[in-house]
Amino acid sequence: MRQFIKFIVKNIPRTVLIKFSFIFGKIMSVFYIGNKVECPVCGKHYRKFLPYGVQGGDNRLCPSCLSLERHRLIWLYLKKKTGFFTDNLSVLHIAPEQPFIKRFEKMQNLKYITADLESPIAKVKMDIREMPFDDNSFDVLLCNHVLEHIDDELKATKEIYRVLKPGAWAILQVPLDSSRETTYEDASITDPKEREKHFGQYDHVRLYGRDYPQRLEKSGLKVKADDFVSTFSKEEIERYRLDKEEKIYFCQK
């Protein structure tokens, strides 16, 4: 199964994966019946989660809502540490993730807009480096695992700063190698195989290190690297299948 997942992720275009992944997940869920892991997003439980990723990492993907470790952590963070589920908020969700999009669209307290350059499930087609929104438009902005794809990172983060209202906040997650002090990038590496070798994925343009918050702050944002996962017990981390190394990057204008 891990090799099959690895083949699909590496060889099928992202837009096709997004369209048909829910169907695939529903079919596969039959083979994972159990109660060892639980998804806090959809509330379903299984004997384990599906494998996922270029390397086919085991026990990662919820068969029901397709959440990964980062989605489950973000969901819990929004629930426990923000007013996302109760306050009246205007929200821009860039590259909207499938575990979230339908749930957020149903929430009466949100004025919710989805946007992406390619995603077939986003309502607004746009380039994050040049957003079609007025200054000071949003209370909340969600943009996860996007910046590692963007060549001009500073232009994108300045746009994020621009469209946020004063006092508004954003969650900006990226894949990050905590063993690296500084981010590694090399614009001369353009071959997909070489990018996978150097940056972890064929369409990534950098590998972020511990200097990620400082890079975000160049846009004007104030950044808190919140070790939120440490508030959970070992048993909860294992049951929800969270990444115990991942921090939440909470950014404020």
N, C-alpha and C positions, 0 to 999 in steps of 0.2 A: 504493500500500500504506500509506503514512504517513497519508493522509487516511482510509483505511478503519479503521486502528487507532485514530486519533483519535476517529472517530465511535463506535466500539464502547466505548471507555473512558468517553466522556462520556455515552452514552445507555443503556447496559445496567447494571442494578444490580450492585453488587459481589458479592453472594452468587451471582448467576448466572454472573458472570465466573469466580469461583473454581471452580465446579462443572464448567465446560466448557472452561476454558483449556488444560488438558493435551491434550485432543483436538485443539483448534485448533493448538496448538504442534506436535504430531506431524505433522499434515497439512502445515503450512507448512515443516517442516524439510527436506522433499524438495526445495524450491526454493532452499535455501541451502547445498547441499553444497559443501564446500571446506575449506581448512586455514589461513585467514588469522587467525581468532580462535579462542580455546579457552576453554571454561568450566571453571574449576578445581573446581566443585562436582560436576558429572556426568562431566567428562572428555571431553565431545564437542567437536568442532571443526567450524567452518563457514567459508564465504567471508565472511560477516558475520552479526551477530545481527539479530533482528527490530526494527522500530521500536516504540516504546512511549511512553505518557504522553499527557496532555491535549494537548500540543503536537505529539505524534507524533514525538518525537526519534528519530533514526536510529541503528541499530547498538547496541541496548541490551539486548534481551530474548533470552535463550537459548531456542531452540525446543524443546529437550529437557526441561530441568528448570525453565524459566521464571525463571531467576535474572536479576536486574538488577545494576547496578554495585555497589550497596550489599551485596547478598547475596554476591557474589563476594569483596568485600573482607572482610566479616565471616567468611566461611568460611576464608579464608587467615589471618586474625587468630587465629581459634580454633585452627587447626592449628599455627601457628608460635609463638604467644605465650601460650597457656594450656594447661592439662591437660584440656581439655574432652573430648578423644577417648581419654584414658587413665585419668583419675581416676574414682573412684566418686562421682557427684554427683546431688543432687536438683535438678531443673531445672524452672522455670516459664517457659513460652514464651507470651507474650501476643500475640494476633493472629499466630498461627504462619504463616510464609511457606511456600508450596508447595515451593520448592527444598529446604527443610530437613526438613519434618515427617516424611516417611516414613523418611528417612535417620537422623534422631535417634531415632525410635521403635524402630529395629532395633539401636541401640547398647546392648549388654549392660551397660555401665558406668553408664548413666544411668537414674535414676528420673524419667521425663519426663512432664510434665503440660502440656497445651495449654489455653488459655483465651481467650475473646473474648466480646464482647457479642452479635455478629451472625454471625461466620464459621461456615459450615456444616461446616468441617473441624476446628474446635476441640472438644475433649471437654467442657470445663467452660464453661457460659454464665455470665458474670459482668461486672460493671462494675468497671473498674480503680480507681475511686474508693472502692470498698467491696468488697474481696476476701474471699472466704469461706475464708480460710486462717489458721491460727494464727500468732502471732508467731514469728519465727526458724525458718521452715519450709524455706527453700531455700538451696542453695549457689550457685546461678546463676539469674539472671533475664534473659531476653531480651525486649526490648520496642522494636521498631523501627518508626518512622513511625506512631506512635500519639498521642503527646502533642500534636501539632499539631491533633488533632481534639477534644481534651478542654478543656472550658471551665474547670474548676477544676484547673489543672495542679498546684498545690501539694498539693492533697488526694491526687491520684494518685501523686505522687512520694513523699509521706509513707507511703502504703500500700506502695509498692515497698520503701522503707526498712524498714518494719515486718516484712514477710514474709521479708526476707533474714536469714540467720544472721549473727552477728558475724564479720567477716572475709570474708563472702561478696561476690560481685561481680555486676554487671549491665552489659549493653551497651544503651545507650539512644540510638539514632540518630533524628534528625529531619531534614526538609528545612531547610536553613540557607542564608541569604544572607550570605556572608562579607564583603560590602561594607557591611553594616549593623553599626554598633557595638552597638545595642540592639534587642531584639525589638519588633516592631510588632504591636499588637493593639488592637482596638476592638470592644467587646461590642455596640455599636449596629449593627454591620454584620451583618445576618442573611440578606439576600437572597443566594441561591446565586451569581448572576452577579456581584454586588458582591464576594462573598468570593473568587471566582476572580480578579477584577481586583486586589484588595488583597493576598490571601494566597497566590495561586498555584493554588488548587484550590477547588472549590465547597463542600467540606465541611471546609475548614481554618478555624480560628478565630484563627490568628496566623501571623506570619512571623518565624521565629527569626533572631536576629543573633548576633554574637560573644559576647554575654553569656550564651549558653545554659549553659555550665558553672556560672556563678554562680547561675543560676536553679535548677539541679539541687541545688546545695549547700545551698539553703534547707531542704531536706528532712532534712539531716544527712549525706548522702552525700559522700564524698570523690571528686572527679572529676579524671580525667586526660584531656586532649584529645590523643590519641596520633596523631601524623602518620605512621602506619604505612605509608601508600601511598608515602611518600618513600623507603622501603627497597627499592623495586622499580626496575628499570631502565626507561627510556623504552619499550624494546621489550616488556618484560613488561606494562607498563601498557596499551599498545596491544593486545597479544595477548589479555589477559584483559578488556580494555575496562573498566578501573577509572576512577573519577572521581578525578583527581589532586588535587582540592581537598578531598576528603572526609577528615575525621578520624574516628577511632574514639573514642567517648565511653565510657571505661572507668570505671565507678563502683563504689565499695567502701564497705561498712558497717564 
